[in-house]
Amino acid sequence: MTSARVLNDKPVWERDGDAWPNRETSRFVEAGGLRWHVQIAGSGPVALLAHGTAASTHSWRGLLPLLAEHFTVVAPDLPGHGFTGTPPPAELCLPCMASRLGALMRRLGLSPELAIGHSAGAAILARMCLDGLIAPQRLISLNGALLPLRGLPGKWFSPAAKLMARNSFLPRFVANGAKKDPKGVRRLADGTGSRLDAEGVALYRRLIASPGHLAAALNMMANWDLQPLRHDLPQLDAELVLVAFTGDKTVPPEEAERVHALMPRARLRIIRGFGHLAHEEAPEFVARLILDCVAPAPTPATG
């Protein structure tokens, strides 16, 4: 099993938080049995942002300030990720993470009108909506991973993730490799179909060099089960907007089309170009896209 020592070997704010993106918006909050790192900025309707597996608040570094011009933006590090505390490995599951994030929002006393999730973060927000933990008017899925993988990858993913999560040596091995080989992190980012700038790669390298952050991501994948979400998605009350980018090599646009087939009333936007980390590659473009999605429909002209 993943040792407690590895799980606790995480980024430390006093040591690793220097020059962290949007640092001035950061605060630490106790909720749901965890000490959360959360960034809050702006004013107006509340927009809750949930990053994907192995990421952190840094992934919103360009988008958060742009959205803060229109919303009160709430962007936490998810459980076990970045500077947020880590629950027991078995509790890094979809309903568990949704429940803990719900506890954070209650502690903050904020109710989101808009929820924006990237990759696995979209699944967490959808689960929160379905479980009555939040009630936004609209949920925007950016390259969302909302359905179980198909075929051989689906059969291979969970057992492989469980095997890797039980190996306490693997996170240390990968973290050590990230420290020694900066180009390795660049190759990982390129493998998503996205081309990050040097700062973006450096921030991922800082996280990947942390065995605790990696161990939490592995345990999250090991405990991930999207079958119940697939069953429940058609009951979603919030308007679902599916945004997919054709350059995504991690969650290709066909996955958004699968969700749309399951939920025909959802809005589907497939955008040419960019990859899985489109919100990091092109925050200005994605901000405009989000604002377009939430803008009220024009009133038909009468004559």
C-alpha positions as CSV (number, residue, x, y, z in Angstrom):
1,M,0.0,0.0,0.0
2,T,1.0,3.6,-0.4
3,S,2.8,4.6,2.7
4,A,1.6,7.4,5.0
5,R,5.1,8.9,4.6
6,V,4.7,9.2,0.8
7,L,1.2,10.7,1.1
8,N,2.5,13.3,3.6
9,D,5.5,14.2,1.4
10,K,3.6,17.1,-0.3
11,P,4.3,20.7,-1.4
12,V,4.7,23.0,1.6
13,W,3.3,26.5,1.2
14,E,6.1,28.2,3.1
15,R,8.7,26.4,1.0
16,D,7.0,25.8,-2.4
17,G,4.4,28.6,-2.5
18,D,6.7,31.4,-3.3
19,A,5.7,33.1,-6.6
20,W,2.7,30.8,-6.8
21,P,0.3,32.1,-9.5
22,N,-2.3,34.4,-8.1
23,R,-0.7,34.0,-4.6
24,E,-2.4,37.2,-3.3
25,T,-5.8,35.4,-3.6
26,S,-4.7,32.3,-1.7
27,R,-6.1,31.4,1.7
28,F,-6.2,28.3,3.9
29,V,-9.5,27.0,5.2
30,E,-10.4,24.0,7.5
31,A,-13.4,22.1,6.2
32,G,-14.5,18.5,5.8
33,G,-11.6,17.2,7.8
34,L,-9.0,18.8,5.5
35,R,-6.9,22.0,5.4
36,W,-7.7,23.4,2.0
37,H,-5.7,25.8,-0.2
38,V,-8.2,27.9,-2.0
39,Q,-8.0,31.0,-4.2
40,I,-10.8,33.5,-4.1
41,A,-10.9,36.6,-6.3
42,G,-13.3,39.0,-7.9
43,S,-17.0,39.9,-7.1
44,G,-20.4,39.1,-8.5
45,P,-22.0,35.7,-9.0
46,V,-20.0,32.8,-7.6
47,A,-18.1,30.6,-10.1
48,L,-16.6,27.4,-8.7
49,L,-13.5,26.0,-10.6
50,A,-12.4,22.4,-10.3
51,H,-9.1,21.3,-11.8
52,G,-8.2,17.9,-13.2
53,T,-6.2,15.0,-11.8
54,A,-2.6,15.8,-10.9
55,A,-3.1,19.5,-11.4
56,S,-3.8,22.3,-8.9
57,T,-4.9,26.0,-8.7
58,H,-1.9,26.8,-10.9
59,S,-3.8,25.5,-13.9
60,W,-6.2,28.5,-13.6
61,R,-3.3,31.0,-13.5
62,G,-4.3,32.9,-16.6
63,L,-8.0,32.2,-16.6
64,L,-8.8,33.1,-12.9
65,P,-8.0,36.8,-13.2
66,L,-10.0,37.1,-16.4
67,L,-13.1,35.5,-14.8
68,A,-12.6,37.5,-11.6
69,E,-13.6,40.6,-13.7
70,H,-17.1,39.1,-13.9
71,F,-17.5,36.6,-11.0
72,T,-16.5,35.8,-7.5
73,V,-14.1,33.0,-8.5
74,V,-13.5,30.1,-6.1
75,A,-10.6,27.8,-7.1
76,P,-9.4,25.1,-4.6
77,D,-6.6,22.6,-4.8
78,L,-8.6,19.3,-4.7
79,P,-8.0,16.8,-1.9
80,G,-4.4,15.5,-1.9
81,H,-3.4,17.9,-4.7
82,G,-1.2,20.9,-4.4
83,F,-1.3,22.5,-1.0
84,T,-4.6,20.9,0.2
85,G,-4.4,18.1,2.8
86,T,-4.7,14.4,1.8
87,P,-7.5,12.1,3.1
88,P,-7.0,8.4,3.4
89,P,-6.4,6.8,0.0
90,A,-9.8,5.1,-0.2
91,E,-11.5,8.5,0.2
92,L,-9.9,9.8,-3.0
93,C,-13.0,8.6,-4.8
94,L,-15.5,10.6,-6.8
95,P,-18.4,10.8,-4.3
96,C,-15.9,11.4,-1.4
97,M,-14.1,14.2,-3.2
98,A,-17.5,15.8,-4.1
99,S,-18.6,15.6,-0.5
100,R,-15.5,17.2,0.8
101,L,-15.6,20.0,-1.8
102,G,-19.2,20.5,-0.7
103,A,-18.1,20.9,2.9
104,L,-15.6,23.6,1.8
105,M,-18.3,25.6,0.0
106,R,-20.5,25.4,3.1
107,R,-17.6,26.5,5.2
108,L,-17.1,29.5,2.9
109,G,-20.8,30.2,2.8
110,L,-20.8,30.5,-1.0
111,S,-23.3,29.0,-3.5
112,P,-22.0,28.8,-7.1
113,E,-24.2,30.0,-9.9
114,L,-21.6,28.7,-12.4
115,A,-19.4,25.6,-12.1
116,I,-16.5,25.1,-14.4
117,G,-14.6,21.8,-14.4
118,H,-11.6,20.6,-16.3
119,S,-11.2,16.8,-17.1
120,A,-11.9,14.9,-13.9
121,G,-12.9,18.1,-12.2
122,A,-16.0,18.2,-14.4
123,A,-17.0,14.8,-13.0
124,I,-16.6,16.1,-9.4
125,L,-18.8,19.1,-10.1
126,A,-21.5,16.9,-11.8
127,R,-21.5,14.6,-8.8
128,M,-21.9,17.6,-6.5
129,C,-24.9,18.8,-8.5
130,L,-26.5,15.4,-8.5
131,D,-25.9,14.9,-4.8
132,G,-27.5,18.3,-4.0
133,L,-24.2,19.8,-2.7
134,I,-24.3,22.7,-5.1
135,A,-27.1,24.0,-7.4
136,P,-25.5,26.1,-10.2
137,Q,-27.5,27.3,-13.1
138,R,-24.9,26.0,-15.5
139,L,-22.0,23.5,-15.5
140,I,-19.3,24.0,-18.1
141,S,-17.2,20.9,-18.8
142,L,-13.8,21.7,-20.3
143,N,-12.5,18.6,-22.0
144,G,-14.5,16.8,-19.3
145,A,-13.9,13.1,-18.4
146,L,-17.5,12.3,-17.5
147,L,-17.9,8.7,-18.8
148,P,-16.0,5.4,-18.2
149,L,-13.3,4.6,-20.7
150,R,-14.3,2.2,-23.5
151,G,-12.8,-1.0,-24.7
152,L,-9.4,-2.2,-23.6
153,P,-8.3,1.1,-22.0
154,G,-11.4,0.9,-19.8
155,K,-10.6,-2.7,-18.7
156,W,-6.9,-1.9,-18.2
157,F,-7.2,1.5,-16.5
158,S,-8.6,0.7,-13.0
159,P,-6.4,-2.4,-12.3
160,A,-3.3,-0.7,-13.5
161,A,-4.1,2.4,-11.4
162,K,-4.7,0.3,-8.3
163,L,-1.4,-1.5,-8.9
164,M,0.6,1.7,-9.2
165,A,-1.2,3.3,-6.2
166,R,-0.1,0.4,-4.0
167,N,3.5,0.9,-4.9
168,S,5.0,3.5,-2.6
169,F,8.2,3.5,-4.6
170,L,6.6,4.7,-7.8
171,P,5.7,8.2,-6.7
172,R,9.3,8.7,-5.4
173,F,10.8,7.3,-8.6
174,V,8.7,9.6,-10.8
175,A,9.3,12.6,-8.6
176,N,13.0,12.1,-8.6
177,G,12.9,11.8,-12.4
178,A,11.1,15.1,-12.7
179,K,13.8,16.7,-10.6
180,K,16.6,15.3,-12.8
181,D,15.0,15.6,-16.2
182,P,13.1,18.9,-16.8
183,K,12.4,17.9,-20.4
184,G,10.5,14.9,-19.2
185,V,7.7,17.1,-17.8
186,R,7.7,19.0,-21.1
187,R,7.1,15.6,-22.9
188,L,4.3,14.8,-20.6
189,A,2.6,18.1,-21.3
190,D,3.1,17.7,-25.0
191,G,1.5,14.3,-24.8
192,T,-1.8,15.9,-23.9
193,G,-1.9,17.8,-27.2
194,S,-1.2,21.1,-25.5
195,R,1.9,23.3,-25.8
196,L,2.5,25.0,-22.5
197,D,4.8,28.0,-21.9
198,A,8.0,27.6,-19.8
199,E,6.2,28.8,-16.6
200,G,3.4,26.3,-17.0
201,V,5.9,23.4,-17.5
202,A,7.9,24.6,-14.5
203,L,4.8,24.7,-12.2
204,Y,3.8,21.1,-13.3
205,R,7.4,20.1,-12.6
206,R,7.2,21.5,-9.1
207,L,4.1,19.4,-8.4
208,I,5.4,16.2,-10.1
209,A,8.6,16.5,-8.1
210,S,6.4,16.0,-5.0
211,P,5.8,12.3,-4.2
212,G,2.7,13.1,-2.0
213,H,1.0,15.0,-4.8
214,L,1.7,12.1,-7.2
215,A,0.5,9.5,-4.8
216,A,-2.7,11.3,-4.3
217,A,-3.3,11.5,-8.1
218,L,-2.6,7.8,-8.4
219,N,-5.0,6.9,-5.5
220,M,-7.6,9.2,-7.1
221,M,-7.3,7.2,-10.4
222,A,-7.3,3.9,-8.5
223,N,-10.6,4.8,-6.7
224,W,-12.3,6.4,-9.7
225,D,-15.6,4.8,-10.8
226,L,-17.7,6.7,-13.4
227,Q,-20.4,4.1,-13.9
228,P,-22.7,5.5,-11.3
229,L,-22.2,9.0,-12.7
230,R,-23.0,7.7,-16.2
231,H,-26.3,6.3,-14.8
232,D,-27.2,9.5,-13.0
233,L,-26.1,12.2,-15.5
234,P,-29.5,12.4,-17.3
235,Q,-31.0,13.6,-14.0
236,L,-28.7,16.7,-14.0
237,D,-30.7,19.8,-13.4
238,A,-28.0,22.3,-14.3
239,E,-27.6,23.2,-17.9
240,L,-24.6,21.2,-19.1
241,V,-22.2,22.8,-21.6
242,L,-19.7,20.4,-23.2
243,V,-16.6,22.1,-24.5
244,A,-14.1,19.9,-26.3
245,F,-11.0,20.8,-28.3
246,T,-9.9,18.8,-31.3
247,G,-6.2,18.7,-30.3
248,D,-7.0,16.9,-27.0
249,K,-5.0,13.6,-26.9
250,T,-6.1,12.8,-23.3
251,V,-9.9,13.1,-23.6
252,P,-10.7,13.4,-27.3
253,P,-13.8,15.2,-28.5
254,E,-15.6,11.9,-29.1
255,E,-16.0,11.6,-25.4
256,A,-18.0,14.9,-25.3
257,E,-20.1,13.5,-28.2
258,R,-20.8,10.4,-26.1
259,V,-22.1,12.5,-23.3
260,H,-24.2,14.6,-25.7
261,A,-25.8,11.4,-27.0
262,L,-26.7,10.5,-23.4
263,M,-27.9,14.0,-22.7
264,P,-29.2,15.6,-26.0
265,R,-30.4,18.7,-24.2
266,A,-26.8,19.5,-23.3
267,R,-25.0,22.1,-25.4
268,L,-22.0,20.8,-27.3
269,R,-19.1,23.0,-28.5
270,I,-16.2,21.4,-30.4
271,I,-13.4,23.8,-31.0
272,R,-10.7,23.3,-33.5
273,G,-7.1,23.4,-32.2
274,F,-5.6,23.4,-28.7
275,G,-5.2,20.3,-26.5
276,H,-6.3,18.9,-23.2
277,L,-4.9,21.9,-21.3
278,A,-6.6,24.5,-23.6
279,H,-7.5,26.7,-20.6
280,E,-3.7,27.0,-19.9
281,E,-2.7,27.4,-23.5
282,A,-5.2,30.1,-24.3
283,P,-6.9,31.6,-21.2
284,E,-8.1,34.7,-23.1
285,F,-9.9,32.6,-25.7
286,V,-11.4,30.2,-23.1
287,A,-12.5,33.2,-21.0
288,R,-14.4,34.6,-24.0
289,L,-15.8,31.2,-24.6
290,I,-17.1,30.9,-21.1
291,L,-18.6,34.4,-21.1
292,D,-20.3,33.5,-24.4
293,C,-21.8,30.4,-22.8
294,V,-23.2,32.3,-19.8
295,A,-24.5,35.3,-21.8
296,P,-28.3,35.4,-22.0
297,A,-29.8,34.6,-25.3
298,P,-30.8,37.7,-27.4
299,T,-34.4,38.7,-27.2
300,P,-36.1,38.1,-30.6
301,A,-36.9,41.3,-32.4
302,T,-40.6,42.1,-32.7
303,G,-42.1,44.1,-35.5
